[in-house]
Amino acid sequence: MNTSELGWLKSSYSSAQGNDCVEIAVTRQTVHVRDSRDAVRRPFAIEREGWAHFLGFVAGF
């Protein structure tokens, strides 16, 4: 899959200048994650179950 065709969502915690941001794109099997300042670099992908575990972990902070 060409990740440039995905619908990328910007973090609500992005700075006011918009240059410090993580973006995600969700598909049926995976969640793709990228740095919006370097959108040319290949994003990494994690299975949806792993993403859910990650979110549960960071919610504890």
C-alpha positions as CSV (number, residue, x, y, z in Angstrom):
1,M,0.0,0.0,0.0
2,N,1.2,3.5,-0.9
3,T,1.1,5.3,2.4
4,S,0.8,8.7,0.7
5,E,-2.7,7.7,-0.2
6,L,-3.8,7.1,3.4
7,G,-5.9,9.6,5.3
8,W,-3.5,11.0,7.9
9,L,-4.7,12.5,11.1
10,K,-2.7,15.0,13.0
11,S,-2.3,14.9,16.8
12,S,-4.5,17.2,18.8
13,Y,-1.4,17.9,20.9
14,S,0.4,19.5,18.0
15,S,2.1,22.7,18.8
16,A,0.5,26.0,17.7
17,Q,3.1,26.3,15.0
18,G,2.1,22.9,13.7
19,N,5.7,21.7,13.3
20,D,5.9,19.3,16.3
21,C,3.5,16.6,15.4
22,V,2.8,12.9,15.1
23,E,0.3,11.7,12.5
24,I,-1.5,8.4,12.2
25,A,-3.4,6.6,9.5
26,V,-5.6,3.7,10.3
27,T,-6.3,0.7,8.1
28,R,-8.1,-2.5,8.7
29,Q,-5.0,-4.3,9.9
30,T,-2.5,-1.6,11.0
31,V,-1.9,1.8,12.3
32,H,0.7,3.8,10.5
33,V,2.7,6.4,12.4
34,R,4.9,9.2,11.0
35,D,6.6,12.5,11.9
36,S,4.7,15.2,10.1
37,R,8.0,17.2,9.7
38,D,9.4,14.3,7.7
39,A,6.5,13.0,5.7
40,V,8.8,11.6,3.0
41,R,10.4,9.1,5.4
42,R,8.6,5.8,5.4
43,P,6.2,5.6,8.4
44,F,6.2,2.6,10.7
45,A,3.2,0.3,11.0
46,I,1.9,-1.5,14.0
47,E,-0.9,-4.0,14.3
48,R,-4.1,-2.5,15.7
49,E,-3.9,-4.7,18.8
50,G,-0.4,-3.5,19.5
51,W,-1.5,0.1,19.1
52,A,-4.4,-0.4,21.6
53,H,-1.8,-1.8,24.1
54,F,0.4,1.2,23.5
55,L,-2.4,3.7,24.0
56,G,-3.4,1.9,27.2
57,F,0.2,2.2,28.5
58,V,0.5,5.9,27.8
59,A,-2.9,6.6,29.2
60,G,-1.4,5.6,32.6
61,F,1.0,8.5,32.7
